């Protein structure tokens, strides 16, 4: 069993979270303390992090396809690809 650095609650090893404070020290905290420290609950944090990762890879793929289209088909296709890449970024980051 591990103790939460903030509230002292006993935690199982798979429930413990590591939080880096403003001084750079790592603290072991529970999910309730995570919410009080960061302002959002842990499940929302995990969902947003995963969504950001997926958006990053989608935009990276679109940029690669845009460069390929511009190199093989011409600048017009590259301009269309940039517009579509921006659309993917905007719509992917707004999706909940």
Secondary structure, 3 states (H helix, E strand, C coil): CEECCCCCCEECCCCCEEEECCCCCEEEECHHHHHHHHCCCHHHHHHHHHHHHHHHHHHHHHHHHHHHHHHHHCHHHHHHHHHHHHHHHHHHHHCC
